[in-house]
Amino acid sequence: MPILLKRVYEPAEPADGYRVLVDRLWPRGVSKARAAIDLWAKDVAPTPALREWFNHEPERFAEFRVRYRAELEHNGAVDDLHAVIGEHPETTLVYAAHDEAHNHAIVLADYLRELPPAV
């Protein structure tokens, strides 16, 4: 299942396929038209407590990955997202974080790729 990642501040392109915003909060300064989001899956985002603890600090990313994956294992919204992704040949997880190497969308994409195909 191809899952791409893209910052919401980058222009939407046809190659993005089905675009899923995976942030709990709507990104500042981005209109709904410009975001071109097909689905807002805010319930798969990290909990506010985990997001605040991580605070986008790269040195905390390894521990953040462990904690966020633990949240994902007990989050029914992940199953819903996985099923939706299975219906689309191309899916892009869209996020607002500035750091493209240390963010929750990376962890979520890896987690989804490891799941067996949706039935």
Jmol script that loads the backbone (N, CA, C; Angstrom):
load data "model"
ATOM      1  N   MET A   1       0.844  -1.172   0.000  1.00  0.00           N
ATOM      2  CA  MET A   1       0.000   0.000   0.000  1.00  0.00           C
ATOM      3  C   MET A   1       0.891   1.238   0.000  1.00  0.00           C
ATOM      4  N   PRO A   2       0.894   1.973  -1.111  1.00  0.00           N
ATOM      5  CA  PRO A   2       1.724   3.179  -1.174  1.00  0.00           C
ATOM      6  C   PRO A   2       1.148   4.297  -0.300  1.00  0.00           C
ATOM      7  N   ILE A   3       1.958   4.768   0.611  1.00  0.00           N
ATOM      8  CA  ILE A   3       1.571   5.895   1.462  1.00  0.00           C
ATOM      9  C   ILE A   3       2.671   6.943   1.334  1.00  0.00           C
ATOM     10  N   LEU A   4       2.295   8.107   0.852  1.00  0.00           N
ATOM     11  CA  LEU A   4       3.233   9.207   0.706  1.00  0.00           C
ATOM     12  C   LEU A   4       3.045  10.179   1.858  1.00  0.00           C
ATOM     13  N   LEU A   5       4.016  11.045   2.058  1.00  0.00           N
ATOM     14  CA  LEU A   5       3.949  12.084   3.092  1.00  0.00           C
ATOM     15  C   LEU A   5       4.182  13.430   2.440  1.00  0.00           C
ATOM     16  N   LYS A   6       3.458  14.446   2.936  1.00  0.00           N
ATOM     17  CA  LYS A   6       3.620  15.780   2.369  1.00  0.00           C
ATOM     18  C   LYS A   6       3.181  16.828   3.384  1.00  0.00           C
ATOM     19  N   ARG A   7       3.928  17.912   3.438  1.00  0.00           N
ATOM     20  CA  ARG A   7       3.525  19.026   4.297  1.00  0.00           C
ATOM     21  C   ARG A   7       2.319  19.720   3.677  1.00  0.00           C
ATOM     22  N   VAL A   8       1.401  20.159   4.503  1.00  0.00           N
ATOM     23  CA  VAL A   8       0.187  20.814   4.035  1.00  0.00           C
ATOM     24  C   VAL A   8       0.498  22.130   3.328  1.00  0.00           C
ATOM     25  N   TYR A   9       1.669  22.695   3.582  1.00  0.00           N
ATOM     26  CA  TYR A   9       2.048  23.969   2.986  1.00  0.00           C
ATOM     27  C   TYR A   9       2.584  23.818   1.568  1.00  0.00           C
ATOM     28  N   GLU A  10       2.802  22.582   1.135  1.00  0.00           N
ATOM     29  CA  GLU A  10       3.212  22.315  -0.246  1.00  0.00           C
ATOM     30  C   GLU A  10       1.953  22.207  -1.107  1.00  0.00           C
ATOM     31  N   PRO A  11       2.049  22.605  -2.375  1.00  0.00           N
ATOM     32  CA  PRO A  11       0.850  22.542  -3.225  1.00  0.00           C
ATOM     33  C   PRO A  11       0.360  21.108  -3.421  1.00  0.00           C
ATOM     34  N   ALA A  12      -0.956  20.954  -3.463  1.00  0.00           N
ATOM     35  CA  ALA A  12      -1.547  19.649  -3.765  1.00  0.00           C
ATOM     36  C   ALA A  12      -1.316  19.346  -5.243  1.00  0.00           C
ATOM     37  N   GLU A  13      -1.079  18.067  -5.520  1.00  0.00           N
ATOM     38  CA  GLU A  13      -0.844  17.630  -6.895  1.00  0.00           C
ATOM     39  C   GLU A  13      -1.675  16.375  -7.164  1.00  0.00           C
ATOM     40  N   PRO A  14      -2.049  16.135  -8.415  1.00  0.00           N
ATOM     41  CA  PRO A  14      -2.805  14.922  -8.727  1.00  0.00           C
ATOM     42  C   PRO A  14      -2.094  13.638  -8.272  1.00  0.00           C
ATOM     43  N   ALA A  15      -0.769  13.628  -8.311  1.00  0.00           N
ATOM     44  CA  ALA A  15      -0.004  12.438  -7.904  1.00  0.00           C
ATOM     45  C   ALA A  15      -0.160  12.126  -6.419  1.00  0.00           C
ATOM     46  N   ASP A  16      -0.667  13.081  -5.633  1.00  0.00           N
ATOM     47  CA  ASP A  16      -0.884  12.840  -4.201  1.00  0.00           C
ATOM     48  C   ASP A  16      -1.961  11.787  -3.978  1.00  0.00           C
ATOM     49  N   GLY A  17      -2.876  11.654  -4.923  1.00  0.00           N
ATOM     50  CA  GLY A  17      -3.983  10.725  -4.736  1.00  0.00           C
ATOM     51  C   GLY A  17      -4.919  11.226  -3.647  1.00  0.00           C
ATOM     52  N   TYR A  18      -5.332  10.317  -2.789  1.00  0.00           N
ATOM     53  CA  TYR A  18      -6.255  10.615  -1.695  1.00  0.00           C
ATOM     54  C   TYR A  18      -5.473  11.293  -0.575  1.00  0.00           C
ATOM     55  N   ARG A  19      -5.845  12.515  -0.232  1.00  0.00           N
ATOM     56  CA  ARG A  19      -5.094  13.313   0.746  1.00  0.00           C
ATOM     57  C   ARG A  19      -5.781  13.270   2.109  1.00  0.00           C
ATOM     58  N   VAL A  20      -5.019  12.837   3.117  1.00  0.00           N
ATOM     59  CA  VAL A  20      -5.550  12.695   4.476  1.00  0.00           C
ATOM     60  C   VAL A  20      -4.749  13.580   5.421  1.00  0.00           C
ATOM     61  N   LEU A  21      -5.409  14.558   6.021  1.00  0.00           N
ATOM     62  CA  LEU A  21      -4.766  15.395   7.044  1.00  0.00           C
ATOM     63  C   LEU A  21      -4.743  14.596   8.335  1.00  0.00           C
ATOM     64  N   VAL A  22      -3.564  14.425   8.917  1.00  0.00           N
ATOM     65  CA  VAL A  22      -3.415  13.593  10.118  1.00  0.00           C
ATOM     66  C   VAL A  22      -3.019  14.406  11.346  1.00  0.00           C
ATOM     67  N   ASP A  23      -3.337  15.690  11.349  1.00  0.00           N
ATOM     68  CA  ASP A  23      -3.095  16.553  12.507  1.00  0.00           C
ATOM     69  C   ASP A  23      -4.395  16.727  13.287  1.00  0.00           C
ATOM     70  N   ARG A  24      -4.272  16.871  14.588  1.00  0.00           N
ATOM     71  CA  ARG A  24      -5.448  17.072  15.440  1.00  0.00           C
ATOM     72  C   ARG A  24      -6.024  18.477  15.257  1.00  0.00           C
ATOM     73  N   LEU A  25      -5.168  19.442  14.981  1.00  0.00           N
ATOM     74  CA  LEU A  25      -5.596  20.828  14.792  1.00  0.00           C
ATOM     75  C   LEU A  25      -5.438  21.215  13.322  1.00  0.00           C
ATOM     76  N   TRP A  26      -6.353  22.046  12.836  1.00  0.00           N
ATOM     77  CA  TRP A  26      -6.242  22.516  11.455  1.00  0.00           C
ATOM     78  C   TRP A  26      -5.011  23.428  11.348  1.00  0.00           C
ATOM     79  N   PRO A  27      -4.207  23.268  10.299  1.00  0.00           N
ATOM     80  CA  PRO A  27      -2.978  24.074  10.147  1.00  0.00           C
ATOM     81  C   PRO A  27      -3.273  25.562   9.976  1.00  0.00           C
ATOM     82  N   ARG A  28      -2.493  26.368  10.649  1.00  0.00           N
ATOM     83  CA  ARG A  28      -2.669  27.815  10.584  1.00  0.00           C
ATOM     84  C   ARG A  28      -2.391  28.339   9.178  1.00  0.00           C
ATOM     85  N   GLY A  29      -3.217  29.278   8.768  1.00  0.00           N
ATOM     86  CA  GLY A  29      -2.985  29.983   7.519  1.00  0.00           C
ATOM     87  C   GLY A  29      -3.268  29.185   6.263  1.00  0.00           C
ATOM     88  N   VAL A  30      -3.907  28.035   6.376  1.00  0.00           N
ATOM     89  CA  VAL A  30      -4.191  27.216   5.208  1.00  0.00           C
ATOM     90  C   VAL A  30      -5.705  27.083   5.052  1.00  0.00           C
ATOM     91  N   SER A  31      -6.203  27.533   3.932  1.00  0.00           N
ATOM     92  CA  SER A  31      -7.639  27.406   3.679  1.00  0.00           C
ATOM     93  C   SER A  31      -7.972  25.958   3.324  1.00  0.00           C
ATOM     94  N   LYS A  32      -9.217  25.602   3.491  1.00  0.00           N
ATOM     95  CA  LYS A  32      -9.648  24.245   3.134  1.00  0.00           C
ATOM     96  C   LYS A  32      -9.478  24.000   1.648  1.00  0.00           C
ATOM     97  N   ALA A  33      -9.711  25.016   0.837  1.00  0.00           N
ATOM     98  CA  ALA A  33      -9.544  24.859  -0.604  1.00  0.00           C
ATOM     99  C   ALA A  33      -8.077  24.606  -0.957  1.00  0.00           C
ATOM    100  N   ARG A  34      -7.185  25.362  -0.359  1.00  0.00           N
ATOM    101  CA  ARG A  34      -5.756  25.200  -0.654  1.00  0.00           C
ATOM    102  C   ARG A  34      -5.238  23.858  -0.148  1.00  0.00           C
ATOM    103  N   ALA A  35      -5.731  23.400   0.981  1.00  0.00           N
ATOM    104  CA  ALA A  35      -5.268  22.131   1.547  1.00  0.00           C
ATOM    105  C   ALA A  35      -5.701  20.942   0.692  1.00  0.00           C
ATOM    106  N   ALA A  36      -6.835  21.056   0.033  1.00  0.00           N
ATOM    107  CA  ALA A  36      -7.342  19.989  -0.846  1.00  0.00           C
ATOM    108  C   ALA A  36      -7.365  18.637  -0.127  1.00  0.00           C
ATOM    109  N   ILE A  37      -7.934  18.634   1.063  1.00  0.00           N
ATOM    110  CA  ILE A  37      -7.984  17.437   1.903  1.00  0.00           C
ATOM    111  C   ILE A  37      -9.233  16.628   1.573  1.00  0.00           C
ATOM    112  N   ASP A  38      -9.062  15.316   1.403  1.00  0.00           N
ATOM    113  CA  ASP A  38     -10.197  14.414   1.182  1.00  0.00           C
ATOM    114  C   ASP A  38     -10.766  13.903   2.499  1.00  0.00           C
ATOM    115  N   LEU A  39      -9.899  13.787   3.505  1.00  0.00           N
ATOM    116  CA  LEU A  39     -10.321  13.272   4.804  1.00  0.00           C
ATOM    117  C   LEU A  39      -9.461  13.914   5.882  1.00  0.00           C
ATOM    118  N   TRP A  40     -10.083  14.345   6.960  1.00  0.00           N
ATOM    119  CA  TRP A  40      -9.354  14.864   8.115  1.00  0.00           C
ATOM    120  C   TRP A  40      -9.447  13.806   9.201  1.00  0.00           C
ATOM    121  N   ALA A  41      -8.364  13.067   9.400  1.00  0.00           N
ATOM    122  CA  ALA A  41      -8.314  11.970  10.371  1.00  0.00           C
ATOM    123  C   ALA A  41      -7.631  12.447  11.651  1.00  0.00           C
ATOM    124  N   LYS A  42      -8.250  13.406  12.316  1.00  0.00           N
ATOM    125  CA  LYS A  42      -7.625  14.006  13.496  1.00  0.00           C
ATOM    126  C   LYS A  42      -7.499  13.032  14.662  1.00  0.00           C
ATOM    127  N   ASP A  43      -8.335  12.001  14.695  1.00  0.00           N
ATOM    128  CA  ASP A  43      -8.295  11.059  15.815  1.00  0.00           C
ATOM    129  C   ASP A  43      -7.097  10.108  15.774  1.00  0.00           C
ATOM    130  N   VAL A  44      -6.338  10.096  14.675  1.00  0.00           N
ATOM    131  CA  VAL A  44      -5.133   9.262  14.631  1.00  0.00           C
ATOM    132  C   VAL A  44      -3.889  10.041  15.038  1.00  0.00           C
ATOM    133  N   ALA A  45      -4.045  11.332  15.255  1.00  0.00           N
ATOM    134  CA  ALA A  45      -2.914  12.164  15.682  1.00  0.00           C
ATOM    135  C   ALA A  45      -2.529  11.819  17.124  1.00  0.00           C
ATOM    136  N   PRO A  46      -1.318  12.147  17.517  1.00  0.00           N
ATOM    137  CA  PRO A  46      -0.921  11.908  18.919  1.00  0.00           C
ATOM    138  C   PRO A  46      -1.843  12.660  19.878  1.00  0.00           C
ATOM    139  N   THR A  47      -1.992  12.133  21.075  1.00  0.00           N
ATOM    140  CA  THR A  47      -2.786  12.817  22.080  1.00  0.00           C
ATOM    141  C   THR A  47      -2.142  14.175  22.395  1.00  0.00           C
ATOM    142  N   PRO A  48      -2.939  15.118  22.853  1.00  0.00           N
ATOM    143  CA  PRO A  48      -2.353  16.414  23.199  1.00  0.00           C
ATOM    144  C   PRO A  48      -1.203  16.291  24.208  1.00  0.00           C
ATOM    145  N   ALA A  49      -1.323  15.405  25.182  1.00  0.00           N
ATOM    146  CA  ALA A  49      -0.259  15.253  26.181  1.00  0.00           C
ATOM    147  C   ALA A  49       1.035  14.770  25.529  1.00  0.00           C
ATOM    148  N   LEU A  50       0.944  13.817  24.623  1.00  0.00           N
ATOM    149  CA  LEU A  50       2.149  13.310  23.963  1.00  0.00           C
ATOM    150  C   LEU A  50       2.733  14.367  23.039  1.00  0.00           C
ATOM    151  N   ARG A  51       1.884  15.055  22.317  1.00  0.00           N
ATOM    152  CA  ARG A  51       2.355  16.108  21.412  1.00  0.00           C
ATOM    153  C   ARG A  51       3.081  17.201  22.185  1.00  0.00           C
ATOM    154  N   GLU A  52       2.516  17.592  23.321  1.00  0.00           N
ATOM    155  CA  GLU A  52       3.154  18.630  24.136  1.00  0.00           C
ATOM    156  C   GLU A  52       4.478  18.140  24.713  1.00  0.00           C
ATOM    157  N   TRP A  53       4.535  16.869  25.143  1.00  0.00           N
ATOM    158  CA  TRP A  53       5.787  16.335  25.680  1.00  0.00           C
ATOM    159  C   TRP A  53       6.864  16.326  24.601  1.00  0.00           C
ATOM    160  N   PHE A  54       6.520  15.859  23.403  1.00  0.00           N
ATOM    161  CA  PHE A  54       7.488  15.781  22.297  1.00  0.00           C
ATOM    162  C   PHE A  54       7.985  17.164  21.907  1.00  0.00           C
ATOM    163  N   ASN A  55       7.056  18.110  21.754  1.00  0.00           N
ATOM    164  CA  ASN A  55       7.394  19.499  21.459  1.00  0.00           C
ATOM    165  C   ASN A  55       8.323  19.646  20.246  1.00  0.00           C
ATOM    166  N   HIS A  56       8.261  18.692  19.334  1.00  0.00           N
ATOM    167  CA  HIS A  56       9.067  18.696  18.100  1.00  0.00           C
ATOM    168  C   HIS A  56      10.568  18.790  18.375  1.00  0.00           C
ATOM    169  N   GLU A  57      11.000  18.191  19.465  1.00  0.00           N
ATOM    170  CA  GLU A  57      12.424  18.178  19.807  1.00  0.00           C
ATOM    171  C   GLU A  57      13.048  16.907  19.238  1.00  0.00           C
ATOM    172  N   PRO A  58      13.928  17.032  18.256  1.00  0.00           N
ATOM    173  CA  PRO A  58      14.500  15.854  17.592  1.00  0.00           C
ATOM    174  C   PRO A  58      15.127  14.838  18.545  1.00  0.00           C
ATOM    175  N   GLU A  59      15.709  15.290  19.636  1.00  0.00           N
ATOM    176  CA  GLU A  59      16.340  14.360  20.565  1.00  0.00           C
ATOM    177  C   GLU A  59      15.318  13.481  21.299  1.00  0.00           C
ATOM    178  N   ARG A  60      14.059  13.856  21.251  1.00  0.00           N
ATOM    179  CA  ARG A  60      12.995  13.058  21.878  1.00  0.00           C
ATOM    180  C   ARG A  60      12.281  12.143  20.872  1.00  0.00           C
ATOM    181  N   PHE A  61      12.677  12.199  19.611  1.00  0.00           N
ATOM    182  CA  PHE A  61      11.926  11.499  18.574  1.00  0.00           C
ATOM    183  C   PHE A  61      11.903   9.984  18.772  1.00  0.00           C
ATOM    184  N   ALA A  62      12.999   9.379  19.162  1.00  0.00           N
ATOM    185  CA  ALA A  62      13.024   7.921  19.357  1.00  0.00           C
ATOM    186  C   ALA A  62      12.012   7.497  20.425  1.00  0.00           C
ATOM    187  N   GLU A  63      11.981   8.208  21.538  1.00  0.00           N
ATOM    188  CA  GLU A  63      11.021   7.893  22.594  1.00  0.00           C
ATOM    189  C   GLU A  63       9.603   8.257  22.161  1.00  0.00           C
ATOM    190  N   PHE A  64       9.456   9.344  21.413  1.00  0.00           N
ATOM    191  CA  PHE A  64       8.149   9.719  20.885  1.00  0.00           C
ATOM    192  C   PHE A  64       7.596   8.608  20.000  1.00  0.00           C
ATOM    193  N   ARG A  65       8.445   8.045  19.154  1.00  0.00           N
ATOM    194  CA  ARG A  65       8.023   6.965  18.262  1.00  0.00           C
ATOM    195  C   ARG A  65       7.460   5.792  19.068  1.00  0.00           C
ATOM    196  N   VAL A  66       8.143   5.418  20.133  1.00  0.00           N
ATOM    197  CA  VAL A  66       7.696   4.301  20.978  1.00  0.00           C
ATOM    198  C   VAL A  66       6.342   4.631  21.607  1.00  0.00           C
ATOM    199  N   ARG A  67       6.216   5.812  22.169  1.00  0.00           N
ATOM    200  CA  ARG A  67       4.978   6.200  22.853  1.00  0.00           C
ATOM    201  C   ARG A  67       3.806   6.350  21.876  1.00  0.00           C
ATOM    202  N   TYR A  68       4.081   6.936  20.720  1.00  0.00           N
ATOM    203  CA  TYR A  68       3.012   7.141  19.743  1.00  0.00           C
ATOM    204  C   TYR A  68       2.537   5.806  19.172  1.00  0.00           C
ATOM    205  N   ARG A  69       3.468   4.902  18.889  1.00  0.00           N
ATOM    206  CA  ARG A  69       3.060   3.578  18.398  1.00  0.00           C
ATOM    207  C   ARG A  69       2.199   2.855  19.436  1.00  0.00           C
ATOM    208  N   ALA A  70       2.501   3.031  20.703  1.00  0.00           N
ATOM    209  CA  ALA A  70       1.674   2.433  21.759  1.00  0.00           C
ATOM    210  C   ALA A  70       0.260   3.024  21.713  1.00  0.00           C
ATOM    211  N   GLU A  71       0.154   4.324  21.476  1.00  0.00           N
ATOM    212  CA  GLU A  71      -1.165   4.931  21.330  1.00  0.00           C
ATOM    213  C   GLU A  71      -1.900   4.368  20.115  1.00  0.00           C
ATOM    214  N   LEU A  72      -1.186   4.214  19.018  1.00  0.00           N
ATOM    215  CA  LEU A  72      -1.813   3.733  17.790  1.00  0.00           C
ATOM    216  C   LEU A  72      -2.363   2.314  17.940  1.00  0.00           C
ATOM    217  N   GLU A  73      -1.681   1.490  18.721  1.00  0.00           N
ATOM    218  CA  GLU A  73      -2.120   0.106  18.918  1.00  0.00           C
ATOM    219  C   GLU A  73      -3.490   0.021  19.576  1.00  0.00           C
ATOM    220  N   HIS A  74      -3.872   1.039  20.310  1.00  0.00           N
ATOM    221  CA  HIS A  74      -5.140   1.033  21.042  1.00  0.00           C
ATOM    222  C   HIS A  74      -6.116   2.082  20.506  1.00  0.00           C
ATOM    223  N   ASN A  75      -5.926   2.479  19.255  1.00  0.00           N
ATOM    224  CA  ASN A  75      -6.737   3.543  18.674  1.00  0.00           C
ATOM    225  C   ASN A  75      -7.575   2.977  17.525  1.00  0.00           C
ATOM    226  N   GLY A  76      -8.874   2.870  17.736  1.00  0.00           N
ATOM    227  CA  GLY A  76      -9.769   2.334  16.711  1.00  0.00           C
ATOM    228  C   GLY A  76      -9.816   3.168  15.447  1.00  0.00           C
ATOM    229  N   ALA A  77      -9.485   4.447  15.539  1.00  0.00           N
ATOM    230  CA  ALA A  77      -9.479   5.308  14.354  1.00  0.00           C
ATOM    231  C   ALA A  77      -8.414   4.858  13.353  1.00  0.00           C
ATOM    232  N   VAL A  78      -7.391   4.183  13.821  1.00  0.00           N
ATOM    233  CA  VAL A  78      -6.348   3.677  12.928  1.00  0.00           C
ATOM    234  C   VAL A  78      -6.936   2.618  11.996  1.00  0.00           C
ATOM    235  N   ASP A  79      -7.781   1.750  12.531  1.00  0.00           N
ATOM    236  CA  ASP A  79      -8.426   0.732  11.699  1.00  0.00           C
ATOM    237  C   ASP A  79      -9.288   1.382  10.621  1.00  0.00           C
ATOM    238  N   ASP A  80     -10.011   2.417  10.997  1.00  0.00           N
ATOM    239  CA  ASP A  80     -10.850   3.129  10.028  1.00  0.00           C
ATOM    240  C   ASP A  80      -9.996   3.747   8.930  1.00  0.00           C
ATOM    241  N   LEU A  81      -8.900   4.399   9.309  1.00  0.00           N
ATOM    242  CA  LEU A  81      -8.003   5.007   8.333  1.00  0.00           C
ATOM    243  C   LEU A  81      -7.382   3.942   7.444  1.00  0.00           C
ATOM    244  N   HIS A  82      -6.956   2.847   8.027  1.00  0.00           N
ATOM    245  CA  HIS A  82      -6.350   1.756   7.263  1.00  0.00           C
ATOM    246  C   HIS A  82      -7.328   1.230   6.204  1.00  0.00           C
ATOM    247  N   ALA A  83      -8.582   1.094   6.564  1.00  0.00           N
ATOM    248  CA  ALA A  83      -9.600   0.622   5.615  1.00  0.00           C
ATOM    249  C   ALA A  83      -9.783   1.621   4.470  1.00  0.00           C
ATOM    250  N   VAL A  84      -9.820   2.900   4.800  1.00  0.00           N
ATOM    251  CA  VAL A  84      -9.978   3.936   3.771  1.00  0.00           C
ATOM    252  C   VAL A  84      -8.774   3.934   2.833  1.00  0.00           C
ATOM    253  N   ILE A  85      -7.591   3.833   3.395  1.00  0.00           N
ATOM    254  CA  ILE A  85      -6.378   3.818   2.571  1.00  0.00           C
ATOM    255  C   ILE A  85      -6.406   2.621   1.621  1.00  0.00           C
ATOM    256  N   GLY A  86      -6.908   1.495   2.097  1.00  0.00           N
ATOM    257  CA  GLY A  86      -6.991   0.304   1.262  1.00  0.00           C
ATOM    258  C   GLY A  86      -7.885   0.477   0.044  1.00  0.00           C
ATOM    259  N   GLU A  87      -8.767   1.459   0.078  1.00  0.00           N
ATOM    260  CA  GLU A  87      -9.675   1.726  -1.035  1.00  0.00           C
ATOM    261  C   GLU A  87      -9.069   2.635  -2.097  1.00  0.00           C
ATOM    262  N   HIS A  88      -7.875   3.166  -1.845  1.00  0.00           N
ATOM    263  CA  HIS A  88      -7.255   4.137  -2.756  1.00  0.00           C
ATOM    264  C   HIS A  88      -5.851   3.671  -3.146  1.00  0.00           C
ATOM    265  N   PRO A  89      -5.562   3.658  -4.449  1.00  0.00           N
ATOM    266  CA  PRO A  89      -4.243   3.184  -4.882  1.00  0.00           C
ATOM    267  C   PRO A  89      -3.083   4.078  -4.438  1.00  0.00           C
ATOM    268  N   GLU A  90      -3.338   5.353  -4.276  1.00  0.00           N
ATOM    269  CA  GLU A  90      -2.328   6.303  -3.791  1.00  0.00           C
ATOM    270  C   GLU A  90      -2.940   7.121  -2.667  1.00  0.00           C
ATOM    271  N   THR A  91      -2.225   7.217  -1.565  1.00  0.00           N
ATOM    272  CA  THR A  91      -2.679   8.023  -0.432  1.00  0.00           C
ATOM    273  C   THR A  91      -1.510   8.851   0.068  1.00  0.00           C
ATOM    274  N   THR A  92      -1.792  10.099   0.380  1.00  0.00           N
ATOM    275  CA  THR A  92      -0.783  10.979   0.963  1.00  0.00           C
ATOM    276  C   THR A  92      -1.260  11.426   2.338  1.00  0.00           C
ATOM    277  N   LEU A  93      -0.423  11.168   3.343  1.00  0.00           N
ATOM    278  CA  LEU A  93      -0.687  11.686   4.685  1.00  0.00           C
ATOM    279  C   LEU A  93      -0.134  13.108   4.721  1.00  0.00           C
ATOM    280  N   VAL A  94      -0.992  14.040   5.043  1.00  0.00           N
ATOM    281  CA  VAL A  94      -0.647  15.458   5.034  1.00  0.00           C
ATOM    282  C   VAL A  94      -0.523  15.930   6.482  1.00  0.00           C
ATOM    283  N   TYR A  95       0.535  16.696   6.747  1.00  0.00           N
ATOM    284  CA  TYR A  95       0.816  17.160   8.109  1.00  0.00           C
ATOM    285  C   TYR A  95       1.370  18.574   8.060  1.00  0.00           C
ATOM    286  N   ALA A  96       1.381  19.251   9.202  1.00  0.00           N
ATOM    287  CA  ALA A  96       1.824  20.642   9.251  1.00  0.00           C
ATOM    288  C   ALA A  96       3.213  20.834   9.859  1.00  0.00           C
ATOM    289  N   ALA A  97       3.763  19.854  10.511  1.00  0.00           N
ATOM    290  CA  ALA A  97       5.060  20.014  11.196  1.00  0.00           C
ATOM    291  C   ALA A  97       6.131  20.540  10.234  1.00  0.00           C
ATOM    292  N   HIS A  98       6.988  21.394  10.756  1.00  0.00           N
ATOM    293  CA  HIS A  98       8.067  21.955   9.943  1.00  0.00           C
ATOM    294  C   HIS A  98       9.195  20.955   9.720  1.00  0.00           C
ATOM    295  N   ASP A  99       9.461  20.134  10.708  1.00  0.00           N
ATOM    296  CA  ASP A  99      10.558  19.166  10.629  1.00  0.00           C
ATOM    297  C   ASP A  99      10.086  17.938   9.849  1.00  0.00           C
ATOM    298  N   GLU A 100      10.617  17.776   8.652  1.00  0.00           N
ATOM    299  CA  GLU A 100      10.194  16.678   7.794  1.00  0.00           C
ATOM    300  C   GLU A 100      10.821  15.341   8.182  1.00  0.00           C
ATOM    301  N   ALA A 101      11.771  15.349   9.088  1.00  0.00           N
ATOM    302  CA  ALA A 101      12.447  14.109   9.496  1.00  0.00           C
ATOM    303  C   ALA A 101      12.014  13.611  10.868  1.00  0.00           C
ATOM    304  N   HIS A 102      11.369  14.470  11.652  1.00  0.00           N
ATOM    305  CA  HIS A 102      10.968  14.114  13.018  1.00  0.00           C
ATOM    306  C   HIS A 102       9.540  14.573  13.275  1.00  0.00           C
ATOM    307  N   ASN A 103       8.578  13.788  12.823  1.00  0.00           N
ATOM    308  CA  ASN A 103       7.186  14.158  13.034  1.00  0.00           C
ATOM    309  C   ASN A 103       6.307  12.920  13.122  1.00  0.00           C
ATOM    310  N   HIS A 104       5.098  13.113  13.602  1.00  0.00           N
ATOM    311  CA  HIS A 104       4.195  11.984  13.838  1.00  0.00           C
ATOM    312  C   HIS A 104       3.737  11.305  12.549  1.00  0.00           C
ATOM    313  N   ALA A 105       3.670  12.032  11.442  1.00  0.00           N
ATOM    314  CA  ALA A 105       3.210  11.437  10.183  1.00  0.00           C
ATOM    315  C   ALA A 105       4.150  10.327   9.724  1.00  0.00           C
ATOM    316  N   ILE A 106       5.438  10.477   9.981  1.00  0.00           N
ATOM    317  CA  ILE A 106       6.409   9.432   9.636  1.00  0.00           C
ATOM    318  C   ILE A 106       6.100   8.164  10.413  1.00  0.00           C
ATOM    319  N   VAL A 107       5.873   8.319  11.701  1.00  0.00           N
ATOM    320  CA  VAL A 107       5.581   7.163  12.562  1.00  0.00           C
ATOM    321  C   VAL A 107       4.272   6.515  12.130  1.00  0.00           C
ATOM    322  N   LEU A 108       3.257   7.318  11.873  1.00  0.00           N
ATOM    323  CA  LEU A 108       1.961   6.802  11.455  1.00  0.00           C
ATOM    324  C   LEU A 108       2.061   6.063  10.130  1.00  0.00           C
ATOM    325  N   ALA A 109       2.763   6.621   9.159  1.00  0.00           N
ATOM    326  CA  ALA A 109       2.916   5.960   7.856  1.00  0.00           C
ATOM    327  C   ALA A 109       3.612   4.618   8.018  1.00  0.00           C
ATOM    328  N   ASP A 110       4.683   4.576   8.798  1.00  0.00           N
ATOM    329  CA  ASP A 110       5.393   3.309   9.033  1.00  0.00           C
ATOM    330  C   ASP A 110       4.465   2.286   9.683  1.00  0.00           C
ATOM    331  N   TYR A 111       3.699   2.731  10.653  1.00  0.00           N
ATOM    332  CA  TYR A 111       2.774   1.845  11.362  1.00  0.00           C
ATOM    333  C   TYR A 111       1.737   1.275  10.391  1.00  0.00           C
ATOM    334  N   LEU A 112       1.157   2.134   9.573  1.00  0.00           N
ATOM    335  CA  LEU A 112       0.142   1.691   8.609  1.00  0.00           C
ATOM    336  C   LEU A 112       0.717   0.724   7.580  1.00  0.00           C
ATOM    337  N   ARG A 113       1.943   0.971   7.143  1.00  0.00           N
ATOM    338  CA  ARG A 113       2.576   0.087   6.157  1.00  0.00           C
ATOM    339  C   ARG A 113       2.824  -1.300   6.718  1.00  0.00           C
ATOM    340  N   GLU A 114       3.003  -1.392   8.023  1.00  0.00           N
ATOM    341  CA  GLU A 114       3.272  -2.691   8.661  1.00  0.00           C
ATOM    342  C   GLU A 114       2.008  -3.520   8.881  1.00  0.00           C
ATOM    343  N   LEU A 115       0.847  -2.901   8.787  1.00  0.00           N
ATOM    344  CA  LEU A 115      -0.407  -3.618   9.003  1.00  0.00           C
ATOM    345  C   LEU A 115      -0.697  -4.523   7.804  1.00  0.00           C
ATOM    346  N   PRO A 116      -1.349  -5.657   8.041  1.00  0.00           N
ATOM    347  CA  PRO A 116      -1.737  -6.508   6.902  1.00  0.00           C
ATOM    348  C   PRO A 116      -2.765  -5.766   6.044  1.00  0.00           C
ATOM    349  N   PRO A 117      -2.869  -6.120   4.778  1.00  0.00           N
ATOM    350  CA  PRO A 117      -3.843  -5.435   3.915  1.00  0.00           C
ATOM    351  C   PRO A 117      -5.254  -5.466   4.501  1.00  0.00           C
ATOM    352  N   ALA A 118      -5.945  -4.354   4.339  1.00  0.00           N
ATOM    353  CA  ALA A 118      -7.327  -4.258   4.842  1.00  0.00           C
ATOM    354  C   ALA A 118      -8.219  -5.185   4.027  1.00  0.00           C
ATOM    355  N   VAL A 119      -9.172  -5.797   4.698  1.00  0.00           N
ATOM    356  CA  VAL A 119     -10.086  -6.717   4.031  1.00  0.00           C
ATOM    357  C   VAL A 119     -11.352  -5.998   3.636  1.00  0.00           C
TER     358      VAL A 119
END
end "model"
wireframe off; spacefill off
backbone 0.3
color backbone group
